[in-house]
Amino acid sequence: MAKNLIIYYSRTGENYVSGKVKNLEKGNTEIVAEYIQKAMGGDLFRVETVKTYSADYYECIKEAKAELRAKARPELKSYLADISDYDNIIVAGPCWWGTYPMGVLTQLEKLDFTGKKVFPIMTHEGSGLAGSKSALRKYCKGAKPGKGLAVRGADVEKSEDKVVKWAKKVLSV
Ligand SMILES: Cc1cc2nc3c(=O)[nH]c(=O)nc-3n(C[C@H](O)[C@H](O)[C@H](O)COP(=O)(O)O)c2cc1C
C-alpha cells in the first residue's frame, strides 16, 4: 500500500471567513490534513515557523505580504530531513497572497522529491488552488505532479466527504 506524508501549515487566530473576520481555534488546513490522515493513513508533518505571525488578521496579511515580496524563507521549529519512506507527499496550506506561506517553501527546498508523487491542497477564501500547483512544480524537484484539491476555508467543516473522495481517488492508485 502506498505510504502517505501530509506536510501542512495552518494558523490559528483571526482569519477571513465569508467576508468577515473570525477567530479560528483550529486552522482550516489542519482540519483538512486530519481528514486525509483519518481516511487514508500516513504521517502528518506540521510546518511551524520560529517567528509567529500576528493573531490579528490585518497584521498577519501585512507580515505575509512582506515575506512574499522578500522571498523570505522563515526558519522552522523543526525540519523533515528525509522523505524516502513515502510514495505520496501531500502539501497542504492556506492560500496566502496566492501561494503557500513562505515557511512551506523553507521545508520543500530541503527535500529530495525524486520519484515521489506530490499533491497540492490549498484552503482559501476564493482563490482556489491559486499558485500551489506551480509552487510544487518549482520547489519539489524530480516529483511527479498529482491532481490537487482546493477547499474553501469557510466550508471546511462540511467538506470531509469531498476531501475523502479526492483522497481515495488520487492516493490509492
Ligand atoms: C496572510 C493571509 C493571506 C491570505 N490570502 C488569501 C488569498 O490570496 N486568497 C484567498 O482566497 N484567501 C486568502 N486568505 C484566506 C486563507 O487562505 C483561508 O482563510 C485559509 O483557509 C486559512 O487556512 P488556515 O486556517 O489553515 O491557516 C489569506 C489569509 C491570510 C491570513
The ligand as a MOL file (V3000), in Angstrom:
LIG
                    3D

  0  0  0     0  0            999 V3000
M  V30 BEGIN CTAB
M  V30 COUNTS 31 33 0 0 0
M  V30 BEGIN ATOM
M  V30 1 C -1.9810 36.2340 5.3680 0
M  V30 2 C -3.2180 35.7410 4.6770 0
M  V30 3 C -3.3450 35.8740 3.2920 0
M  V30 4 C -4.4640 35.3490 2.6380 0
M  V30 5 N -4.5250 35.4340 1.2680 0
M  V30 6 C -5.5590 34.8480 0.6160 0
M  V30 7 C -5.6140 34.8610 -0.8170 0
M  V30 8 O -4.7450 35.4180 -1.5040 0
M  V30 9 N -6.6720 34.2370 -1.4110 0
M  V30 10 C -7.6480 33.5910 -0.6990 0
M  V30 11 O -8.5580 33.0390 -1.3000 0
M  V30 12 N -7.6190 33.5570 0.6630 0
M  V30 13 C -6.5910 34.1540 1.3350 0
M  V30 14 N -6.5370 34.1010 2.7130 0
M  V30 15 C -7.5460 33.2890 3.4450 0
M  V30 16 C -6.9630 31.9140 3.8270 0
M  V30 17 O -6.3310 31.2960 2.7270 0
M  V30 18 C -8.0490 30.9660 4.3530 0
M  V30 19 O -8.7450 31.5590 5.4010 0
M  V30 20 C -7.4360 29.6280 4.8030 0
M  V30 21 O -8.4440 28.6520 4.8640 0
M  V30 22 C -6.7520 29.7060 6.1580 0
M  V30 23 O -6.2000 28.4420 6.4920 0
M  V30 24 P -5.6280 28.0870 7.9290 0
M  V30 25 O -6.7620 28.3070 8.9150 0
M  V30 26 O -5.2590 26.6520 7.8170 0
M  V30 27 O -4.4380 28.9610 8.1840 0
M  V30 28 C -5.4790 34.6820 3.3910 0
M  V30 29 C -5.3770 34.6140 4.7820 0
M  V30 30 C -4.2630 35.1480 5.4350 0
M  V30 31 C -4.1620 35.0490 6.9440 0
M  V30 END ATOM
M  V30 BEGIN BOND
M  V30 1 1 1 2
M  V30 2 1 2 3
M  V30 3 2 2 30
M  V30 4 2 3 4
M  V30 5 1 4 5
M  V30 6 1 4 28
M  V30 7 2 5 6
M  V30 8 1 6 7
M  V30 9 1 6 13
M  V30 10 2 7 8
M  V30 11 1 7 9
M  V30 12 1 9 10
M  V30 13 2 10 11
M  V30 14 1 10 12
M  V30 15 2 12 13
M  V30 16 1 13 14
M  V30 17 1 14 15
M  V30 18 1 14 28
M  V30 19 1 15 16
M  V30 20 1 16 17
M  V30 21 1 16 18
M  V30 22 1 18 19
M  V30 23 1 18 20
M  V30 24 1 20 21
M  V30 25 1 20 22
M  V30 26 1 22 23
M  V30 27 1 23 24
M  V30 28 2 24 25
M  V30 29 1 24 26
M  V30 30 1 24 27
M  V30 31 2 28 29
M  V30 32 1 29 30
M  V30 33 1 30 31
M  V30 END BOND
M  V30 END CTAB
M  END
